[in-house]
Each structure stands twice: as structure tokens, then as C-alpha cells.
Amino acid sequence: MRIRVGVGFDVHRLVTGRPLILGGVRIPFERGLDGDSDADVLTHAILDALLGATALGDIGTHFGVGRPENMGISSLVLLARMVALLRRR
């Protein structure tokens, strides 16, 4: 049996005018996390850990900053895309 371990992290600053999303759940709070996507740091950290465990780079490699198709996208959609990629490998 082959075991792989990945460690993931993500940070975004809190700003007004954005929803706070953690693990795909909207948290009632007066500020949210700034970013191109929904800036869900929990889901991003999971994505980062999966990518690290499989030596496939980082989130930016696959979903890069400033890409119009990822503006406002749910991080759960990004996670589903990553799971599909990993299944194909």
C-alpha cells in the first residue's frame, strides 16, 4: 500500500461587502474573505492538500488568479473538478 500525505493552507483577508464562506457554508458575519472565487479558505486548504499529496502543483497552477472563468465561482465546484482530475490519473 502506498500512502501519500498532503498539507494544505490558504489565507485571504477579511473585507466588507463579501459573504463569509467556509467549507461551502455561508456563515453570518459582517465581513467575508477577499478573492477571485468565493475565497473559501477551508475548501482551498483541502484542494491544496490534495494537490500536494499527488505532486500536482498548487491551486494557482490549476485555477490561477485573475482568470475570468473563476470569478465568483464556488470553491466546491473547484473541488469537484479536482476530484475528477484525480480520478482520471
Buried (B, 14 or more C-beta within 10 A) or exposed (E): EEEEEBEBEBEBEEEEEBBBBBEBEEEEEEEBBEBBBBBBBBBBBBBBBBBBBBEBEBBEEBBEEEEEEBEEBBBBBBBEBBEEBEEEE
